[in-house]
Amino acid sequence: MRRRSALLSSGLSAALLFSLAACAPGEAPTGDGDCAPAGAASDAINVDGAFGSVPTIDFEGPLTAEATQRTVLEQGEGDAVVSGDIALIEYSVFNGETGDELATTGFAGTNAERFPVDTESPQLVGFSLLIECATPGTRLAGVIPPVDGFGEQGVPELGLTGSESLVFVIDVVSIVPPPLERAEGESQEAPEGFPTVELAENGAPTITLPDSEPFTEFDLAVLILGDGPVVEDGQTVTVQYTGMNWNTGEIFDSSWERGAPTDFPTSGVIQGFRDALVGQTVGSQIIAIIPPDLGYGPSGGTPDGSIGPDDVIVFVVDILAAS
């Protein structure tokens, strides 16, 4: 499994996300908690296409604004996004002066990304101000000035200077329920021959391998059966997991050790990990045995050498959310 968040898989891109950490922590957001208003800049963004379709976007730069502006192009229904929610979104973002596209999810339904809305954060607060107050099914256009974006430093990796605004077109797909803290459900016995799993008080697993040769084929067992929705192919999941190399007995990756769950699309991981998740229910804990042909064998193992091209790997996974 590749260690990357849903946002890193496409969208805002590694360069944009990395720049979030560089935003001056002392800057105060310009928003006051009210819905961002429309303005001349956001109204000047021409968008053809209905919600859920790939938009055709056109504007004449430079587009600038003193504060974040938002124009609703198509109004959705249901509860509005509020600060503290996690919104599932599709979007494209442009340099407001040059018109260059900086990133996009593609609007195809396969790369929609989760964004935690926080209008009190000094980091890219304009993006939260655009999404706040929107209802699922809303398509909107917006302009974020540097003061509500990346500040005076801009994002040099993407050619965005500290004086250039960001232009967004966003589809608000849904409001994502908060993830579980750990697997919840009915305990299940693993088949004979599987590694055994013991859980710490906080839910972190300890994996003990049997005194036998590694499995040669993919296998899966449900250790805790959750009663949440079924994970579908292409969804983004939130999980806690530990990965062990059966051949060496060494743990090569663990979100538990990092101290936080991980988000990623099921389309962005090794085949065996995807096969282990799709069809399972949220709240479940699973153990998956992944042979090299469905793991890292096709790529010759991992670059750090922790998994060889012929190694079998074991994952214990808590499925905390899916959307």
N, C-alpha and C positions, 0 to 999 in steps of 0.2 A: 504494500500500500504506500502510495506517495503521501508524504506529510504536507498537506496544503489545505487551506481553508476554502470554503465555497467561493469566497470573493477572489482568492488567488487563482482559481481555476479559469477565470475569464475576466469579464467586467473591469472593475477598477484597476486591475493588474497589479503586479508586484510593486512596480515603481510608484503607483499612486498610493497603495496601502502603506508602503514603507515611508512615504512622505507624511502620513498622518502622525507618525511618531515625532516628526520634526516640527510640527506646529507648535508655536510658542505657548506653553502651558498657562501663561498669565493672561492671554487674550480672552476677553469676555465675549460671549456670543452677542450678536446684534439683535437677534430675535427676542421678543418679549413673551413668547408663549402663544400668541395669537397666530391664526393661519396666515401664511405668507400671501400678500396681495398680488394681484396682477399688475403689470406695468407696461410701459411702452416697449421695454426690451423683450419681456417674455411674450408680449403680443406680436412681436415682429418675427417670431419663429413659425415658419409655415410647415405644417405637418399633414401629409396625406396618409390615410389608412386608419381603420378602426382599431379599437382596443384588441389586442391579441394577434394582430397582423404585423408584418414587417413594415415599419413606417418609412415613408420618403420624407426626408427632412431637409429644409432649405432656409437659409437666413443670410443676410448681408452683414458682414462684420465691419467694424468692431461693434459687438453688443456689450454694453456696459450698464451697470446699475449701482446705486449707492448701497442698496440692501437687496437681499434675495427676493426675487420676483417669481411668481408662479401663475400660469394661465391654465385653467382646466379645459381640456379639449373634448373630453368625454367623461360624463359623470357616472360613477359606479353606484352601488347600493350597499346597504348594511352599515355596520358600525364603523366609525371613522378611526383611523390610526391616531394614537396618542403617544406622547413621549413615554418610553419604557416598553413599547411594543416591538416585536420583531416583524418586519414587513418582508414578504416575498415579492421581488420586483424583477422586471425586465427593463433595460435602459440602454441608451446610447449617450455618450458624453463627448463634447467637442470643445476645442479651443475657441472662445468667443470672438477672438480677433482674427485668427487665420482661417477658421472654419475647418481645421483638421480634426478628424475623428480620433479621439484618444483611446476609447474602449467601447465595447458593446457586448451585451449578452446574446444578441442575435435575434431576440423575439421569436424563437422557434419553439419555446416551451421546454427545451432540454437543458438550458443553462441559467434558468431563473435563480436569483441569488437572494440570500437572506441579508437584511440590513437592520441592526439594532438602532432604533430611533431614539435619539437623546438630544433634545434641544437645549440642554444645559451644558453640553460638552463644548470645549473650545476647538475641538478637532473636526474640521469639515462640517460645521454645524449647519451650513446652508443646505446640505443634502437632507438632513433631518427636517429642516424647515419646509422643504419641498414636499416631503412625504407626509408629514403631520397633517391631519384633518382630511386626508384623502380616504375614500372608501374603496374596498375591493371592486375592481372593474373600471377604475379611473385611469384615463390617459391624460398626462399633463406635460407641459413644457415649462422649463424654468431657466433662470439665469442666476448664477451664484458669483458675486464679486469676490475678489481675493480676500477681503476681510472676513468673509464667511466660508472661505475655502482653505487654500493652502498658504495664505498670508504673503508676505513680501518675498519669501524664498521660492514660491512657485514649485514646479516639478521639473527641474532641468533635464531629467532623463527622458521626459516626454516633450521637451521643447515648450513647456508652459512657464512663462515668466511671472513675476510677482505683480505685474500690472494687468494681466489678462484674466478675463472672467471665464467661468465654465458654463457651457450651455448643455442642458439635459433634456431628453425626452424620456419619460418614465411611464411604464404600465405598473400599477399597483395590483398584483395578482391576488394576494390574500394577506391576512394577519395570521402569523404562525403561533400556535399555542406554545407556551414555554415548555422546554424539554423537561423530562423527568430527571431526578438527581441520580438514580440508579435503576437497575432492572427491578420490576415489580410484577409478581404473579405467582403461579403455582410451580413449585420445584419439581424437576423431572430427573429421572435416573439416566445417565449416559450408558450407551451399550458397552458390553464387556470389551476390554482392550483399548478403550479410549483413555487419554490422559485424565487424571483426576484434578478437580478444581476445588480449592478451599477459599472462602471469602473472608477478608478482614472485616472489621466492624464498619468501615466506610464503604464496603462493597468491592474493594480492590481484590483481584484474583491472584492466587498462587497456584501455578500449574506444576503438577508432578507427572513426569513421563513414566510409562510402564517399562518393564524390563523386556522389551520386545523390539523388533525392527520397526522402523517407521512405516506407516501405511503407504501403499503404492498408488492408491486411487483417492479421489476426493471423497470426503465423508463429512457428515454434519450431525450434530445432536443439539437439541434444545434443552438447556439446563434449567431455565426459568421461563415459563410460558406466559407472556404478557397478553393483555386483552385489548391493546390499542389497535389502530388501523394497520393494514397490511402494507409493507414497504413495496412500492412499485418501481419498476425499472425506470431509470432516469431521474428519480427523486433525489433531493438532497437529504442526507441523514445526519443526525447528531448522535455520536457514539462515544462510549468509553471502551478502550480495548487494550489488550496486552498481546504482543506477538512473540512467539518463541520458535527458535530453530530446533526442530526435533533431532536433527543430526548432531548438533553440538550441545543442546540443552541450555543454550544462552538466550536470554530475552534480548531482542533486537530493537523493539519499539514498544512504548507504553504511554498512552495518554494519562493513565493513572499516575505514573511517575512525573509527568509534566504538570499535573495538578489541575487539568481542565479538560472537558470534553472536546471533541474535534468534529467539525462539520466538513462534509465533502459530498459531491455528487456520486451516485453509484456508477455513473459512466466514467469516472475519473480514477478508478482504482484497478488493481490486477483482477483478472477474470475470476479467480477463485474467491476473492473477497466479495466481489459483486454477487456471485452465485450464492454465497452464504447469506447475504442480506435480503435479496429480493424474494418476496413471498413470506417472509417472517413478519411477526407483529411487533409493533412498538411496545416496549416494556419487557421484551424477551431478552434473555441472555443465551447466547449460542456458543458452541465450540466448533470450530471448523478445522479440518485437516486438509491442507492444500498441497498437492504434489507439484513438482517443479514446472510441469507443462502448463499449469494454471496459475503459477506464481511468478517467480523471478528467473526460471530456467530459460525462457525465450530471450531474455535480455542478458544472459550470461551471469546471473547473480546480481547482487547489489554493488555499487561502486566502492563502498567501504569494506567489502569482503565479509560482512557479517552473515550473508546468505550466499552460498555457493550455487552454481548452476544446477546441481543435482540434489539440493537440499529440500526436504519437506518442512513446511512451516505450519504452526498451530496458532490460531487466533481464538481468544475468548473475548466476546463482544457483548456489551450492554447496548441495546438499541433504545435510545432515549427520545427520539423524535424523527419524523419524516414529513417532508412537504415537497 
